[in-house]
Amino acid sequence: MREEGVAANKIRILYILPSLGIGGAERQLYYLLRDLDRTRFEPSLMVFYHGGAMHAEFASLPDVRLFELHKKSGMDFAYLYAAARIMRSHPFDVIHACNVSARLVGLFLAWWGRVPRTIMAERNASAVYSSFGSRLYHFLEHYAMRHATVVAANSEAGRRFCLKYGIPAKRISVINNGLDWDRLQPKRTRAELNWPPDRPVVGMVARLFIQKDPITFLQSARWLLQRMPDVQFLLLGDGPMRREIEDKVQLWNLSDRVQLIGAVKEVADYLANMDVVVLSSKQSEGCANAVLEAMALSKPVIVTDVPGNSDLVEHGRTGLIVRPEDPQALGKALLDLLTQPDRGATLGRCGHETAKRKYDMKAMVAAYERLYRGGRVENANQSDGCEL
């Protein structure tokens, strides 16, 4: 039984997230809420939309109050009124806006509820503009960031991005993502996944949209299959480009060698059974969780040279880095690793050691707890010690 004095002095935190779908921000927040010290902190979670693939996981967390605003699609601002009502009846000490879409709402609610401390997450490393509307939105987002107490970036690239937008260095903290090693215990073999046991398997785990550039992944598959026709390619994830990808697979006669798996929860089962893991992004990454988890599983990884990836992968030591939007460069890197399995194993071993040292779950949670108490967090990344 907890002492009354401890309970009365708990720091009340409101986390804000648009939805509870499957994604890196959602998964990292789940870990943070799961491991947060309940004797010191009282967490609540506000989400714009009802449901989501991870709703049941979040709902099962003990001592987390969940506010669902039931936002409708399109120009629906009634959810802001619902959020303001919650702020009137539930005082908070800290607001933590957990991704880009939550920042403006977080700033508004902090002002409305007179919340003294706001933390804005930065999980990207560059801005992506597709229209005047998106440019305006990003301008407002960075206005919100400049008025935050602290901006928490999950990569050095994210920190550099924040500095570029005029956020003082003293208000930026770099907190690496945390790895859940219990979740990274594969439960199924290749046979149980119905994968051919005698073929090399190359996979990519990513949302199917333009930033991840899945078309370059398919083009590299075409290039490599002309030289190694027995390779199997897997694409895990879903998104707005799925139909286009399906059409390309048919057009390029790749149906026998490229399989679209869709979104999955137990990613470790798939990553653990791949020979090489790829991320073909053509725009920035913050900290690509699928690549980090592949490294943790001792898998050789190939990523593109975009902001964020070079913070996660050291070329020639923990993986390979190739030019973005260059299918041949990606194909050649794949050919290199698939024909030199010993080199791939060495990269995988060093990647595992780096992941274990730099992406510790306890360190991540402790760093956020320090921010909530009003402290500062410096970048605690350690240098790699893996010898090739």
N, C-alpha and C positions, 0 to 999 in steps of 0.2 A: 504494500500500500504506500502510495507516494505522500510525502509531507505536503501539507496545505501551502506552506510558504513557497515550495518549489513550484507547485502548480500555478500559484498566483503570479509568479514572475516569469512564466513562460513567454517567449517571444512568439507573437502570433503572425504567421506568414500566410499571405494569399498568393498562390501560384496561378498564373493565367496561361491558358493554352487554347487555341481555337478548337481542336478536336482530339479525340483519343484513337486515332488511326495508327497504323504501323509505320513508324519512322524513327529516325535517330533521336530527335528531340524528345519524342514521347517515351522512347525506351530509357533514355538517360534520366528523364524526370521520374519515371517509375522507380528506378534504382535509388535515386536521391530520396524520394518519399519513403521508400521501404526501409532505408537504413538511417534516416534522420533520427537524432536523439530526442525521443518523446519526453524525456524529463526536462528538457530545456526549450523545446520548440513545439508549437501547436500549429500543424499545417492544415490549410484548406486549399481546395483546388477549384478554380472556376473555368468552365469550358463553354465555348459559344454554342456548339452543336451537341445534340443528344446522340448517344450511342458511339459506335466506332469499334474497330477490331480489338482494341485493347481495353475497352470499357470494363469488362468483367475483371481484368487484372487490377485496374485502378480501384474499382469498387470493393475489391476484397482486401485492400490495404487497411490495417487497423488504425483507428484514430485519425482518419483523414476525412474532413467534411467536404462533400462534393456538391458544388453548385453548377447545375446545367441550365444555361440561359435559353435553350431551344430556339436559337437563331434560325430564321428562314433564309433560303438562298436569295441572292439578289440584294437590292437596296432595302434591307430590313434593319431599322435602327431601334426597334422596340427592345431588343436585347440589351441595349445600353441603359434603358430605363430600368430594366430588371436588375442589371448590375449595380446601378446607383442605389436602388432600394436595399440590396444586400449590404452595401457599404454603410448605409444608415443604421442598420440593425446589428452589424458585426464589425466592431473595430479591429483594425490590424496595425501592426508595428512595421511590417515589411511587405512590399509588393515585389514579386519576382515574375517578370514577364519573360516567358520561356522561349519565345521565338519571334521572328520578324512581325508576324501578324498580330501579336499580342501587345506590342510596345505602345501603340497609340492609346489603346484601351487602358493599359496599365498606367500611363501618364495621366489620363483623364480621371481614373478612379483614385489615384494617389492625391490629385488636387481636390477632388470631390470629398474624399474621406479624410483628408488631412493626414495622410500616411507619411511619417517622417523619413522613411528610407525606401528607395526604389532601386531595384537591380534589373538591368536590361541584358538579356542574353544576345550575344552576337555569334551565330553559328555559321556565318558565311565569311568569305574573304574578298568579295567584290560585289558591286551592284549590277543587276541585270535589268536593262530597260527595254521594253518592247513597245511603248507608246508614251504619249504625253501624260496620260493618266498614271502610268506606272512611275514615271519620273517625279510627278507631283507626290505620289504616295511615298516614294523613297525619301524625298525631301522632308516630308512630315515625319517619317520614321526616324530620320537622323536628328530632326529637331527634338524628338522624344529622347533619343539617346544622349544628346547634349545636356538634357535636363535631368538625367538619371544620377542617383548618388554614385552608383558603380555600374560599369559595363563589364560583363563577364564574357570574355571570348574563350572559345574552346580550342584555339590554335594560335600560334605566333602570327600566321597570316591574317587571322581575324584581328589581332592587336594592331598590326600595321594598317589594316583597313580602317580601323577606328581612328587611328592617328591622322590618317589622310583626311578624314571628315572633321577634324578639328576637336576631337575629344582629348582632353589633357591626359598625358601619360599616367599621372597619379590617380586617375579615376578609372583606369583599365586594369583588370585582373585577368590573367590567363589561367584557366582551370581546365586541365585535360579531361577528356571523357574517362569514365571508369569502366573497367571490364568485369563482367560477371562470370567468373571462372566456372561456377556451378552450371550456368546455362551453356557453357561451351564444352559440354560433355556429350559427344555425339551418341545417339541411341540406335541409329540404323546403319547398316552396311550398304555397300553398292548393290548387293543382291536384293536387299529389302527395299531399295529405292527403284528397283527394276532397271538399273544401269548395266550396260555390258561390262563384264569384268576385265576384258582384255584390251580396252581402248583407252588412250589418254583422254582425260576430261578437262576441258577449259571452261570456266564459268565466270559470269558477272552477276552481281547482286546490286540492283539499282532500280529506282523508280524510272519508268519508261517515259521520260520527257527530254526536251531538247538539251538541257544542261548536261545530262549523262551521255549524250551522243551514242545511243545504241546502234545507229546505222554504221558508224565506224567499226564497232565490234563485229557486226555482220560482214562488213567488207574485209576485215582482217581474217575472218573465218573463210571467206571465198579464197583469199590469197593463200592461206596455209593449207587448205584442203587440196589444192592443186599440187602440193608438195608432200603432204602427209594425209592421205585420204581416209585414214582410220580414226582421226581425232573426232571426239564428240564435244559439241558446244552447247552450253546451257545458259539460259537467260532467266534469272529469277527476279520477279518484280512485276508491277502493273503500272498503268498510267495512260495518258492521252495518246501516246504514240504506238500503242499495241497493234491497232489495225494496220498502220503503215508498216510495222515490222513484219507482221504476218504476210502482208502482200509482197514484201521484199524477199522473204524466205521462199515463197512460192515462185516468184519471178526468177530468182537466182538458183533454183533447184537445190535448195539447202535442206529440204524437209527431213531427209534421212540423217542429217548430221547436226541440225540446230533444233533444239527443243525449248519451247517457251513454257516455263513452269508456272508462272504467275507469282503472286505474293504468298509467302510462307512465314509462319511464326518461328518454326524450329530451324533457323538458318544454319546452325552448327552442323546438323545432319548432312546438309548439302556441301557446305564448305569443306568439311573434313574428308569428303570423298572426291574432291577435285584435285587435279595435279597442279594446276596453275589458276590463280584468281586474278581477274582483270578489272580495271575501272577506266573507261575510255572517255571521261569527262572532257568537254571542250570549254567549260566555264569553271569558275572557282569552286572549291570544296572548303568546308571548314575542317572537320575531322571526319573522314569517311568511315562510318562504323563497320561496314562490311569488310573493308580492307583491313582495318584494325583487328577485327575478329579473325580474319584469315591469317594474319601475322601471328596472332595468339595461338592459332592451331598449327603453327609451323609450316604454313603454306607459302611457297614463293608467289610474290605478287608483282604485277606490272601495272603501273598507273601512268597517266599523262601528266605533262609538265604544266600544270595550272596551279594558281595560288592555293595553298593548303596541302596539296599532295606531297610537296617536297619537305614539308614539316613532318609528315607522317612516315615517309619512305626515304631512305638514303640510297641513292643510286649506286648499285654495285655492292652494297653491304647488306641492306635489309630488303632489297627488291630492285626492280628496274624501272626507270622513268623514260618515257618516249614522248615524242612530239604529239600534241593533240591534233585531231583530224588528219592523221597520217596512217591509213590502214596498213600500208606496207611496213612502216616502222614497227607497228604493233605486231604484225605477223612475223617479222624477223625476230623480234624479242621472244615471241612464243616458240618459234622454231629453235632458237638458242636454248631455251630452258627445257623443252621437251626432248631434245637430242643430247642434252647434258644433264641428266637427272642429279648427278652429284653436285653440280653447281646450284641447281634449284634447292637441293636439301640444305646446302650451306646458307643460302639466302633465307630459307625458312627458319633455320635454327637461330640466326641472328635476329630475324624479325620477331621470333618468339621471345627472346631475351629482352629486346627493346620494349615490346608490349608489356611484358611482366613488370619491368622496372618503371616505365614512364606513365602507365595508364592504370594506376592502382585505384580501386574503388574506394577504399577507406580514405585515401588521400583526397580524392575528389569530394567526398561527403564532408570531410573535416574542413576543406577549404571553403565550401559554401557556408558551413556553420560559422566559420570565422567572419565571413562577410555579413551574415545576419546579425552577429553580435557587434558589428561596427568596426571590425578590424580590417586590415589590408592583406591582400594575398599577392605575393610576387610570383613570377613564373618559376615553378619549382622543377622544371624539366632537368633531368640529369643527362650527362653526356653518355653516349653509347660506350660500352666496354667490350663488345663482342669482337673477337679476333677471327679473321678469315683464315 
